[in-house]
C-alpha cells in the first residue's frame, strides 16, 4: 500500500501532545526537582570550596561545575552524569508500550498519522523537554555563580559552559533513545524500565572496570601501552565514559589529551597552561560525535523494529 502525503504528516500534533504530557506530569516534576536539589547542593559546596581554597584563576567560573567539597564528594557534573540518564529513562521507558497497554496506539495510527511521525514526535518532544530542563538548570548555575562569586564569566568560560550544555543534551538523548528502544521491544513498561536501568548501571559502573580485564584476557602478551589504549577504546562503548571525557576536555582547559600523553605532545608546551577553546574542542570532538551517533543508531534501531511490529486494536 502506497503512502499518501508526507510520512511526517502530523508530527507537530504529536510533539505538542507529548510536550503537554511531559510538562504537566507528576513524574516529570518529581524528577526535575530531584535534579535541581542535588545540583544546588553540589553547586553550594563548590562555591564554598572555591571561596576557601582557590586563588586567582582565569577559569574560576568553570570550577563551579567540577569542584566538590567534603563531606560531599560529588561535583555538579557527577550529579548530572547520574541524574540525567534517570530522567531520560523515566521519560522514555513507556513511550510506546504505554500506548499499547492503554489500547490507544491503533487509534492514533488510524488517524492521518504515520508511525514515522509518531515515533519522531515522541523522541523530539522528550528531547525538547530535557533540553528545557537542562537550559533552566544551566541558567540557574550561571546566575548563582554571578550572585555568590561576584565575578562575571569571561567569553571563553561562557562558550565552554555552553558547549558543556549541548553535550549534556546529547548525553541525555542517548539514554532517551535507549529507553524508547526497549519500550518498543518489550510490551511491559516495568520490564522496559528494569532492562534499561540495568544496562545503564552496567555501562556506567561495571563496564569501565571490566574493559581492562577483557583486553588482558584476549591479548595477555601485548605490551602495556597497547593494553591501556585497547582498554580505553573498549571502555568508550559506555556513554558515561564519553561524557566524562568530553567534560574533562571542555571544562578543564589544561587537558591536553584524553589518552596517554607522548613526549611529542609536550614539546614546546608550558605545563599547566590552558588550551585554546578550539583545540579543546578538537580533543573532545570524537567523543561528542560518538554521543550523537549513539543517539542516532539507537533511535534508528527502534524505528526499524517499530515499523515491523504488528499493531492490533
C-alpha positions, -999 to 999 in steps of 0.1 A, spaced: 0 0 0 15 33 -11 16 62 14 -3 94 7 14 126 16 44 131 38 55 103 63 59 131 89 23 144 85 10 151 120 45 154 135 37 188 151 5 175 167 23 145 182 51 168 196 26 192 212 6 164 227 37 147 241 52 180 254 19 187 272 20 152 288 57 156 299 55 191 312 23 185 332 31 150 346 38 145 383 66 121 374 85 148 354 80 173 382 95 149 408 125 141 386 131 177 378 131 187 415 154 158 423 179 171 398 176 208 410 180 199 447 210 176 442 226 200 417 221 230 440 237 211 469 267 203 447 269 239 435 267 253 470 296 230 481 316 241 450 311 278 458 322 273 494 353 254 483 362 280 457 359 308 483 381 289 508 409 275 486 410 289 451 433 318 444 432 339 412 422 317 383 414 327 347 388 300 346 373 304 381 337 302 368 342 267 353 352 254 387 315 256 397 309 226 375 339 205 386 347 213 422 334 193 452 335 200 489 339 175 517 320 156 530 300 157 497 324 140 472 302 148 442 306 177 418 278 193 398 289 173 367 290 140 385 254 146 397 243 153 362 260 122 349 239 101 372 206 120 373 203 130 336 201 93 325 175 86 351 153 115 339 157 103 302 149 67 311 119 79 332 105 97 302 111 70 276 106 36 291 68 36 285 67 59 254 54 32 231 44 2 252 23 26 273 2 33 242 -1 -5 236 -13 -11 271 -38 18 270 -52 4 236 -46 39 221 -18 31 196 -42 16 169 -65 46 174 -36 71 169 -24 53 138 -59 51 124 -58 89 121 -37 105 92 -6 100 113 21 75 102 44 55 125 73 77 114 56 109 128 45 92 160 80 79 168 98 111 157 73 132 177 78 112 209 116 114 207 117 151 197 92 160 225 112 141 251 145 156 239 129 191 239 116 186 274 151 175 286 166 205 268 143 230 285 151 215 319 188 215 314 188 250 300 169 263 330 193 245 353 223 259 334 210 294 337 204 289 374 240 278 378 253 309 359 230 332 378 240 318 412 277 319 402 273 356 394 255 363 426 276 344 451 311 347 435 307 383 424 327 377 393 313 377 357 324 348 335 347 356 305 336 350 270 356 317 267 341 305 300 306 311 287 315 293 255 329 263 273 299 262 296 275 264 266 293 236 248 290 215 280 253 222 280 249 210 244 270 178 252 248 171 282 217 173 260 233 149 235 241 126 265 205 127 276 195 119 240 214 86 241 196 73 272 162 86 259 167 67 226 178 36 246 147 38 268 124 42 238 141 12 221 133 -11 250 98 5 252 93 -8 216 108 -42 222 90 -50 255 53 -46 259 56 -43 297 67 -9 309 82 -24 341 103 -48 320 115 -20 298 124 2 328 143 -26 346 162 -36 315 172 0 307 182 8 343 202 -25 345 220 -16 312 227 19 325 242 6 357 263 -20 338 276 5 313 282 32 340 297 12 369 308 -22 357 319 -18 321 347 7 326 362 -16 352 356 -47 332 372 -34 299 408 -38 311 402 -74 322 387 -83 288 416 -68 270 442 -87 291 422 -119 287 423 -117 249 458 -102 245 479 -112 275 512 -109 256 507 -73 244 528 -45 258 514 -22 285 509 8 262 488 -13 238 467 -28 266 460 7 280 449 20 247 427 -10 239 411 -9 273 404 28 269 388 23 235 367 -5 248 355 15 278 343 42 254 314 20 244 298 34 276 281 68 270 291 78 306 328 74 297 324 95 266 305 122 286 332 122 313 360 126 288 342 155 270 336 172 303 373 168 312 384 184 279 359 212 278 357 223 315 394 217 323 413 239 298 447 224 309 437 190 295 460 182 265 449 146 258 422 121 267 446 92 264 483 86 271 504 117 267 535 113 245 567 134 246 559 149 212 528 164 227 548 181 254 574 197 232 572 235 235 543 232 259 541 251 292 528 227 318 496 239 334 489 264 306 453 264 293 445 252 259 425 274 234 389 266 231 393 254 195 420 228 205 400 216 235 370 211 212 392 191 187 404 169 216 368 162 226 353 160 191 355 122 186 336 117 219 310 143 210 304 126 177 302 93 195 274 105 217 254 120 188 260 88 167 249 66 196 216 85 198 210 82 161 219 45 160 196 36 189 168 56 175 172 40 141 172 6 157 139 13 175 125 29 143 132 -3 123 117 -26 149 86 -3 153 80 -3 116 79 -41 115 57 -46 145 20 -55 142 -4 -31 158 -38 -46 168 -67 -29 183 
